[in-house]
């Protein structure tokens, strides 16, 4: 029987220890769930097993023999494959070419198109009853629905005939019928002797499909339990360590005034969201990553079409474009500064002035623009050589300060933050936190998404928790604890009278 064991595996990125002591055993004929809160190290451990990440230390053994996995190719050669929520498909290529990419059947020095189509058809039959329309091997992947693309990703992994299969949030894009069919196949593959590791943010899926659960916390494997005899509350406590540390942000008396109000907002991955933020209030957005947090913020910035009602300072507004949102005093700071926040080859000055260039006239008043930019540099303590240097010359923390600074020059009333401290050092984070306090003192309403649960607990007066695009709970006061945050993220009940479920009708 196949048996993969990862022992004492560690991985560090600079000063950040993503994994300190990761341990897991994946056996043939068994489904092992891999559980942990944001930042626990479960994704890093899975990627080490599949060759996407190389460990700093530790050992991997397969059927009792030590193995070194330097790449996904090495993993596939050993019979290990994975399915991730982030797809690896080539949109303009056909279904068949995507499924067999890298192992195409060959004949007479070329790809055997006929055999590839036939073998793809056999794999597609596994999910044929769950497709809304017929999916054929010759169809382009770009013409498929998100759920159908996820299925092609699953079939692509199965084409390698794995002995070990890791399913990392593989159900996130699937509809109900497709999830049911996948679970039927998981049961079949388990009976055939395959070893499966299953990562999911839905606790009900863990209870249904897994035999064992390995729990990680802060980079360490803290235990392995039998799923059938372990309650959801016990699993959550293992993930959090029973932590109940309250948030430490300075409290303000509620005035009843609302600067930002959202009713019934649906956009992208979010559905029917209600929330409000008062002047000087910092409201967090929690939940496991990819649950609609980005869609919510982009809709409020006019970058994604939405349905619903948005009011700013009591006035109903139509935020159909980022320009309209900016006119209403809304600013958006992305976490991916390279792709969304900066023009790397342009100067620090130009990047700071991107949202505000029109204020300086058609013939740019260079002196005024430089004065304002330097004021932002001083206020944010951005360490630069010269204001005309390319922004790519800055460190990650200082580059992120430029992203923030360009919006602060507009003096926003509503500030939307999408994981803004990701990838910056501790010192830069501390300066950013101090900046948030100054903005709150000035009456700015702040909506703050973070993938770091501890950051939300330390900074926010209130945290709304999203799961599958819906508002799962509102945590504030004594209910704003790590345990309740993780429980709501995983779809289990929260504790404490100050925590409100979205089903209760309470408005955040």
LOBA-49703 format. One line per field, with one value per residue (C-alpha): x, y, z; residue number from 0. Coordinates in steps of 0.02 Angstrom, whole numbers, padded with zeros to 5 digits. Example, Ala and Ser with C-alpha at 12.3 -4.5 7.8 and 13.67 -1.06 7.14 Angstrom:
<nodes>
px <- c(00615, 00684)
py <- c(-00225, -00053)
pz <- c(00390, 00357)
seq <- c(0, 1)
</nodes>
This chain:
<nodes>
px <- c(00000, 00066, 00127, 00199, 00271, 00332, 00434, 00494, 00482, 00524, 00525, 00575, 00555, 00673, 00620, 00453, 00443, 00304, 00331, 00428, 00387, 00269, 00220, 00092, 00063, -00039, -00085, -00164, -00348, -00369, -00421, -00320, -00385, -00256, -00326, -00263, -00307, -00233, -00044, -00036, 00078, -00039, -00018, 00171, 00172, 00064, 00176, 00332, 00255, 00214, 00382, 00323, 00424, 00589, 00602, 00744, 00749, 00653, 00625, 00504, 00487, 00382, 00348, 00488, 00622, 00685, 00645, 00697, 00564, 00640, 00499, 00320, 00400, 00491, 00328, 00232, 00368, 00340, 00151, 00109, -00004, -00112, -00265, -00262, -00395, -00277, -00290, -00141, -00241, -00200, -00363, -00339, -00298, -00424, -00486, -00388, -00225, -00242, -00276, -00126, -00008, 00167, 00122, 00036, 00017, 00140, 00135, 00263, 00355, 00200, 00052, -00078, -00229, -00354, -00293, -00282, -00464, -00523, -00432, -00495, -00672, -00654, -00597, -00737, -00863, -00818, -00907, -01026, -01185, -01130, -01099, -01238, -01197, -01094, -00906, -00802, -00614, -00604, -00685, -00574, -00550, -00590, -00769, -00802, -00881, -00770, -00836, -00802, -00625, -00597, -00653, -00529, -00395, -00447, -00445, -00274, -00208, -00294, -00217, -00050, -00125, -00071, -00043, -00052, -00175, -00185, -00350, -00317, -00482, -00532, -00718, -00716, -00777, -00890, -01079, -01178, -01192, -01007, -00958, -01068, -00987, -00812, -00850, -00915, -00752, -00648, -00734, -00699, -00516, -00495, -00566, -00443, -00298, -00257, -00195, -00282, -00248, -00398, -00392, -00558, -00627, -00794, -00801, -00951, -00846, -00707, -00831, -00905, -00751, -00602, -00547, -00410, -00366, -00193, -00199, -00067, -00048, 00083, 00190, 00184, 00086, -00005, -00100, -00184, -00360, -00496, -00627, -00774, -00739, -00685, -00810, -00799, -00770, -00622, -00546, -00565, -00483, -00337, -00318, -00318, -00242, -00397, -00336, -00459, -00348, -00454, -00415, -00304, -00356, -00406, -00594, -00708, -00885, -01010, -01090, -01225, -01166, -01123, -01003, -01013, -01172, -01194, -01359, -01385, -01223, -01184, -01032, -00912, -00893, -01000, -01188, -01309, -01182, -01241, -01116, -01082, -00927, -00932, -00811, -00649, -00701, -00587, -00690, -00599, -00646, -00602, -00619, -00505, -00426, -00525, -00699, -00748, -00650, -00567, -00732, -00815, -00677, -00664, -00852, -00845, -00706, -00806, -00687, -00817, -01000, -01118, -01301, -01362, -01361, -01209, -01221, -01081, -01119, -01304, -01307, -01343, -01200, -01170, -00992, -00993, -00811, -00655, -00663, -00837, -00779, -00631, -00747, -00847, -00689, -00658, -00479, -00419, -00250, -00213, -00103, -00020, 00076, 00174, 00025, -00106, -00028, 00127, 00209, 00380, 00479, 00409, 00476, 00423, 00352, 00246, 00179, 00132, 00039, -00053, -00228, -00204, -00111, -00260, -00246, -00085, -00152, -00132, 00046, 00103, 00150, 00306, 00352, 00183, 00180, 00352, 00307, 00153, 00247, 00387, 00259, 00190, 00367, 00401, 00234, 00251, 00438, 00471, 00656, 00708, 00863, 00784, 00601, 00641, 00712, 00611, 00492, 00564, 00722, 00626, 00611, 00444, 00390, 00435, 00352, 00192, 00202, 00204, 00043, -00037, 00037, -00033, -00209, -00180, -00138, -00322, -00378, -00506, -00662, -00672, -00512, -00521, -00370, -00344, -00212, -00094, 00040, 00073, 00258, 00322, 00437, 00392, 00455, 00353, 00200, 00219, 00228, 00075, -00024, 00020, -00040, -00208, -00230, -00196, -00322, -00452, -00420, -00454, -00623, -00580, -00691, -00579, -00628, -00480, -00456, -00310, -00251, -00171, -00300, -00191, -00182, -00372, -00387, -00257, -00321, -00508, -00656, -00766, -00735, -00857, -00821, -00852, -00873, -00916, -00952, -01082, -01073, -01057, -01039, -01003, -00880, -00855, -00826, -00790, -00837, -00692, -00573, -00461, -00565, -00727, -00642, -00579, -00745, -00843, -00716, -00740, -00930, -00957, -01050, -00966, -00971, -01017, -01167, -01073, -01047, -01191, -01228, -01279, -01433, -01488, -01524, -01407, -01329, -01140)
py <- c(00000, 00172, 00277, 00453, 00530, 00709, 00728, 00887, 00990, 01176, 01323, 01503, 01654, 01789, 01828, 01737, 01556, 01482, 01308, 01261, 01079, 01007, 00824, 00723, 00544, 00505, 00322, 00228, 00192, 00341, 00524, 00639, 00816, 00954, 01090, 01257, 01441, 01573, 01569, 01399, 01324, 01197, 01266, 01268, 01088, 01033, 01124, 01043, 00871, 00913, 00993, 01172, 01226, 01156, 01133, 01203, 01047, 00888, 00724, 00646, 00458, 00358, 00177, 00182, 00254, 00432, 00538, 00710, 00807, 00957, 00995, 00945, 00835, 00738, 00721, 00657, 00529, 00464, 00459, 00620, 00753, 00896, 00997, 01180, 01314, 01419, 01334, 01288, 01277, 01361, 01450, 01456, 01269, 01128, 01022, 00872, 00969, 01037, 00866, 00785, 00934, 00866, 00684, 00686, 00514, 00506, 00417, 00425, 00572, 00678, 00692, 00557, 00673, 00531, 00435, 00596, 00640, 00463, 00455, 00630, 00575, 00430, 00547, 00671, 00531, 00529, 00697, 00693, 00691, 00847, 00960, 01082, 01060, 00929, 00958, 00881, 00855, 00982, 01127, 01272, 01290, 01477, 01430, 01331, 01387, 01405, 01241, 01150, 01220, 01156, 00984, 00989, 01029, 00874, 00765, 00835, 00771, 00603, 00580, 00553, 00400, 00460, 00354, 00510, 00652, 00818, 00912, 01092, 01189, 01090, 01110, 01301, 01331, 01178, 01180, 01059, 00921, 00931, 00923, 00769, 00683, 00726, 00651, 00492, 00480, 00515, 00368, 00260, 00312, 00277, 00102, 00075, 00113, 00293, 00404, 00573, 00735, 00851, 01038, 01129, 01283, 01195, 01097, 00996, 00932, 00879, 00782, 00698, 00647, 00631, 00485, 00577, 00760, 00834, 01006, 01143, 01299, 01436, 01324, 01171, 01010, 01007, 00845, 00709, 00651, 00534, 00643, 00531, 00548, 00731, 00875, 01033, 01133, 01022, 01044, 01233, 01233, 01134, 01259, 01408, 01336, 01395, 01573, 01704, 01858, 02015, 02147, 02287, 02435, 02596, 02598, 02741, 02773, 02733, 02892, 02806, 02901, 02797, 02857, 02702, 02598, 02445, 02352, 02192, 02207, 02065, 02065, 01935, 01810, 01900, 01892, 02002, 02090, 02216, 02320, 02493, 02588, 02743, 02890, 02839, 02656, 02514, 02364, 02205, 02076, 01900, 01724, 01605, 01680, 01682, 01695, 01855, 01984, 02056, 02060, 02160, 02291, 02303, 02328, 02469, 02549, 02537, 02409, 02268, 02285, 02263, 02257, 02335, 02503, 02602, 02763, 02880, 03008, 02967, 03000, 02857, 02843, 02750, 02682, 02612, 02658, 02692, 02874, 02894, 02809, 02928, 03078, 03016, 03007, 02820, 02753, 02574, 02504, 02332, 02199, 02155, 02317, 02255, 02207, 02330, 02470, 02538, 02573, 02499, 02584, 02758, 02875, 02884, 03057, 02996, 02850, 02961, 03079, 02945, 02974, 03162, 03223, 03325, 03438, 03510, 03573, 03520, 03587, 03499, 03619, 03520, 03620, 03595, 03411, 03383, 03476, 03370, 03210, 03252, 03289, 03112, 03042, 03131, 03087, 02903, 02896, 02824, 02791, 02851, 02910, 03039, 03075, 03047, 02872, 02726, 02656, 02482, 02537, 02538, 02396, 02305, 02402, 02571, 02527, 02486, 02654, 02737, 02643, 02708, 02882, 02913, 02891, 02990, 03141, 03139, 03141, 02998, 02985, 02796, 02691, 02512, 02404, 02235, 02140, 02291, 02224, 02062, 02044, 02193, 02187, 02210, 02389, 02443, 02358, 02454, 02619, 02569, 02529, 02700, 02779, 02689, 02767, 02941, 02912, 02855, 03010, 03112, 03025, 02910, 02756, 02605, 02434, 02317, 02143, 02045, 01866, 01880, 01839, 01910, 02075, 02085, 02045, 02176, 02319, 02306, 02356, 02239, 02099, 02034, 01855, 01794, 01615, 01565, 01746, 01769, 01861, 01721, 01818, 01987, 01982, 02125, 02157, 02001, 01889, 01954, 01811, 01700, 01547, 01630, 01701, 01530, 01447, 01570, 01552, 01363, 01376, 01325, 01417, 01560, 01588, 01746, 01861, 02000, 01890, 01895, 01771, 01837, 01728, 01826, 01978, 02088, 02229, 02248)
pz <- c(00000, -00048, 00099, 00090, 00248, 00271, 00431, 00519, 00359, 00369, 00249, 00277, 00161, 00222, 00401, 00382, 00436, 00330, 00400, 00557, 00591, 00461, 00474, 00377, 00325, 00169, 00150, 00007, 00038, 00154, 00140, 00253, 00279, 00299, 00412, 00475, 00485, 00369, 00378, 00465, 00333, 00254, 00076, 00096, 00157, 00009, -00115, -00041, -00068, -00249, -00289, -00309, -00157, -00094, 00095, 00199, 00306, 00342, 00255, 00130, 00116, -00007, 00035, 00162, 00049, 00063, -00091, -00153, -00247, -00335, -00456, -00504, -00637, -00501, -00404, -00554, -00589, -00413, -00438, -00343, -00420, -00355, -00400, -00346, -00346, -00452, -00621, -00730, -00892, -01058, -01107, -01297, -01307, -01320, -01175, -01240, -01260, -01082, -01005, -01088, -01087, -01057, -01087, -01257, -01339, -01485, -01652, -01793, -01716, -01685, -01567, -01596, -01601, -01620, -01468, -01366, -01406, -01367, -01201, -01156, -01195, -01074, -00937, -00973, -00950, -00765, -00746, -00896, -00791, -00694, -00846, -00888, -01074, -01164, -01147, -01287, -01306, -01448, -01355, -01303, -01116, -01129, -01180, -01020, -00858, -00702, -00633, -00796, -00800, -00624, -00680, -00825, -00696, -00597, -00753, -00799, -00632, -00654, -00826, -00737, -00647, -00474, -00321, -00211, -00252, -00161, -00181, -00123, -00119, -00274, -00238, -00226, -00406, -00422, -00412, -00305, -00436, -00476, -00293, -00270, -00418, -00358, -00188, -00271, -00367, -00210, -00126, -00279, -00288, -00103, -00127, -00270, -00153, -00195, -00053, -00047, 00047, 00053, 00091, 00107, 00195, 00217, 00378, 00318, 00172, 00290, 00396, 00243, 00145, 00264, 00373, 00467, 00493, 00513, 00595, 00574, 00679, 00654, 00545, 00658, 00645, 00812, 00796, 00694, 00738, 00681, 00595, 00642, 00828, 00833, 00841, 00737, 00896, 00942, 00768, 00779, 00951, 00881, 00739, 00857, 01014, 01106, 01084, 01143, 01142, 01120, 00991, 01055, 00949, 01037, 01064, 01013, 01067, 00932, 00865, 00761, 00608, 00454, 00320, 00209, 00196, 00085, 00059, -00040, -00138, -00259, -00373, -00439, -00297, -00166, -00141, -00043, 00069, 00199, 00298, 00365, 00421, 00532, 00521, 00607, 00613, 00555, 00497, 00450, 00319, 00378, 00313, 00221, 00067, -00094, -00017, -00108, -00009, -00165, -00261, -00122, -00118, -00308, -00322, -00194, -00297, -00458, -00534, -00541, -00591, -00446, -00396, -00236, -00146, -00089, 00013, 00062, 00197, 00175, -00014, -00132, -00257, -00420, -00414, -00590, -00625, -00521, -00579, -00504, -00344, -00333, -00355, -00206, -00100, -00112, -00123, -00152, -00098, -00176, -00099, -00264, -00283, -00434, -00541, -00479, -00379, -00467, -00634, -00592, -00731, -00692, -00559, -00377, -00414, -00560, -00459, -00313, -00432, -00534, -00459, -00441, -00596, -00658, -00505, -00572, -00738, -00919, -00914, -00756, -00616, -00576, -00421, -00337, -00387, -00311, -00151, -00125, -00165, -00044, 00091, 00068, 00071, 00236, 00317, 00273, 00306, 00133, 00114, -00059, -00149, -00263, -00303, -00487, -00460, -00533, -00403, -00436, -00342, -00177, -00052, -00039, 00115, 00041, -00125, -00032, 00057, -00115, -00160, 00000, -00017, -00190, -00121, 00038, -00069, -00120, 00064, 00044, 00149, 00125, 00116, 00049, 00094, 00009, 00109, 00108, 00225, 00130, 00094, 00194, 00345, 00528, 00537, 00387, 00461, 00624, 00529, 00428, 00585, 00657, 00495, 00511, 00684, 00613, 00474, 00600, 00704, 00546, 00524, 00379, 00362, 00332, 00264, 00286, 00210, 00281, 00260, 00434, 00567, 00706, 00613, 00606, 00790, 00839, 00732, 00702, 00806, 00706, 00582, 00453, 00400, 00222, 00168, -00011, -00051, 00085, 00252, 00377, 00541, 00619, 00764, 00885, 01069, 01172, 01025, 00921, 00958, 00853, 00892, 00835, 00680, 00626, 00669, 00562, 00420, 00421, 00427, 00608, 00745, 00839, 01027, 01117, 01118, 01026, 00873, 00749, 00612, 00442, 00458, 00610, 00505, 00607, 00507, 00533)
seq <- c(0, 1, 2, 3, 4, 5, 6, 7, 8, 9, 10, 11, 12, 13, 14, 15, 16, 17, 18, 19, 20, 21, 22, 23, 24, 25, 26, 27, 28, 29, 30, 31, 32, 33, 34, 35, 36, 37, 38, 39, 40, 41, 42, 43, 44, 45, 46, 47, 48, 49, 50, 51, 52, 53, 54, 55, 56, 57, 58, 59, 60, 61, 62, 63, 64, 65, 66, 67, 68, 69, 70, 71, 72, 73, 74, 75, 76, 77, 78, 79, 80, 81, 82, 83, 84, 85, 86, 87, 88, 89, 90, 91, 92, 93, 94, 95, 96, 97, 98, 99, 100, 101, 102, 103, 104, 105, 106, 107, 108, 109, 110, 111, 112, 113, 114, 115, 116, 117, 118, 119, 120, 121, 122, 123, 124, 125, 126, 127, 128, 129, 130, 131, 132, 133, 134, 135, 136, 137, 138, 139, 140, 141, 142, 143, 144, 145, 146, 147, 148, 149, 150, 151, 152, 153, 154, 155, 156, 157, 158, 159, 160, 161, 162, 163, 164, 165, 166, 167, 168, 169, 170, 171, 172, 173, 174, 175, 176, 177, 178, 179, 180, 181, 182, 183, 184, 185, 186, 187, 188, 189, 190, 191, 192, 193, 194, 195, 196, 197, 198, 199, 200, 201, 202, 203, 204, 205, 206, 207, 208, 209, 210, 211, 212, 213, 214, 215, 216, 217, 218, 219, 220, 221, 222, 223, 224, 225, 226, 227, 228, 229, 230, 231, 232, 233, 234, 235, 236, 237, 238, 239, 240, 241, 242, 243, 244, 245, 246, 247, 248, 249, 250, 251, 252, 253, 254, 255, 256, 257, 258, 259, 260, 261, 262, 263, 264, 265, 266, 267, 268, 269, 270, 271, 272, 273, 274, 275, 276, 277, 278, 279, 280, 281, 282, 283, 284, 285, 286, 287, 288, 289, 290, 291, 292, 293, 294, 295, 296, 297, 298, 299, 300, 301, 302, 303, 304, 305, 306, 307, 308, 309, 310, 311, 312, 313, 314, 315, 316, 317, 318, 319, 320, 321, 322, 323, 324, 325, 326, 327, 328, 329, 330, 331, 332, 333, 334, 335, 336, 337, 338, 339, 340, 341, 342, 343, 344, 345, 346, 347, 348, 349, 350, 351, 352, 353, 354, 355, 356, 357, 358, 359, 360, 361, 362, 363, 364, 365, 366, 367, 368, 369, 370, 371, 372, 373, 374, 375, 376, 377, 378, 379, 380, 381, 382, 383, 384, 385, 386, 387, 388, 389, 390, 391, 392, 393, 394, 395, 396, 397, 398, 399, 400, 401, 402, 403, 404, 405, 406, 407, 408, 409, 410, 411, 412, 413, 414, 415, 416, 417, 418, 419, 420, 421, 422, 423, 424, 425, 426, 427, 428, 429, 430, 431, 432, 433, 434, 435, 436, 437, 438, 439, 440, 441, 442, 443, 444, 445, 446, 447, 448, 449, 450, 451, 452, 453, 454, 455, 456, 457, 458, 459, 460, 461, 462, 463, 464, 465, 466, 467, 468, 469, 470, 471, 472, 473, 474, 475, 476, 477, 478, 479, 480, 481, 482, 483, 484, 485, 486, 487, 488, 489, 490, 491, 492, 493, 494, 495, 496, 497, 498, 499, 500, 501, 502, 503, 504, 505, 506, 507)
</nodes>
